[in-house]
């Protein structure tokens, strides 16, 4: 499959949006005290994590390792 410059920009925009969504989920996870909500947020993040992986982006082997990296930056 050959990507044009426009396709590459669309792909980069898509990757950026997925990364932003993961950041929002990581923020929402901080202080959540309802186990069902925490599980749903973690599941959503896992799906986004694998979306990035399938797009060829470097991600940790396990999504929760990315949470630790986010917490270290806060």
Number of C-alpha atoms within 10 A of each C-alpha: 3 6 9 9 9 9 11 12 12 12 14 13 12 14 18 13 12 17 17 12 15 24 16 13 17 19 15 13 17 11 8 12 9 8 9 10 13 17 12 12 18 19 13 14 24 16 13 18 24 16 15 18 14 10 13 10 12 10 13 13 11 11 18 15 12 18 21 11 11 14 12 8 7 6
